[in-house]
Amino acid sequence: MRLRSLLAATATMGAALALSGPAPAQPSAQSSAPAAVQSPAALPGAEAMVAHRAAYRLTFDKARDNSDVSRAEGVMLFEVLDACDGWASRQRLTMRLQDRDGRAIETASDYSTFESKDGRRLRFSLTQMTQGAVSNRISGEATLQPDGSGVATYEQPSTRTEALPAGTLLPMAHTIRAIAAGRAAERILNVPLMDGTSEDGAQDSTTILSQWNKEAETKPRFPLLAQQESGRMRIAFFGKDNNGGGASSPDYEVGLRYFANGVADELNMDFGEFAVNGRLETLESVPGGC
């Protein structure tokens, strides 16, 4: 039932996800303390991203004729925190899948990352469970050079490294770039994306952007979305054996609406065998920053 693809697609739908554990400690304000090292400059557009906590209800959309999956539903909890020089977030996902014989499978995942605001470093940790037992763990760190090339160093499931091609983006950097592309009336964004949900390093991605809506909703469902422009996009992800997209079918796709502050709603996640819709149920801002 492609459980890794299920997690990876949902992980990429929002802003950066975070390193497990506390946010980096802030330097003391006392005059006797050593001078703090200046943080790297944040990516242009990072200042518009908002720290928030959100809950999504996942409901069954459709299944392919040859799919074993007949139903799917679940809940996704997501939070992204402004940790001064980076974005620290966590995503928890639970899904109940049912096959055509009526048998149910419970899956759960806990995924967290820390991404520096300059888009050059990502720390990631993923634990997946099936029927209450751990089925997969991935953890490690990715670092990028100015041209986007770099290396992913894995700690789990085994110690190894993967080279990252030039132009690679980390999750929050991809969100910022995609929103900027939508606002600039661009229609397509092709980049390798490194999010830490795969043991194979970066995945090729193609983002198709619809026309950006410059008219903010006058009566949004949540105060955090007031006076926010928005745009719809669909992101397709290709594995290494897919030769970078082209005429190949994607491993999975995510359709969503992004607001200018990085909040996403109206999700549709297509895993090939089946698809689910995601509805934003609760949304609140989270204090943070320096």
Protein Blocks (a to p, Z undefined) as FASTA:
>chain_A
ZZmlmmmmmmmmmccdddedjddddddfbfkbccddddddddehjlmpccdddddddddf
bdcfkbcbfbdcdddddddddehjaccdddddddddddfkopacdddddddddddfklpa
ccddddddeehiafbdcdddddddfkopacdddfbfbdcdddddehiacfklmmmmmmmm
mmnopabdcddddehlafnlpaddddddddddfbdcfbdfbfklgoiacdddddddddfk
lnnpajbccfbdcdddddfkopaehiaddehjaccddddfbdcdddedZZ
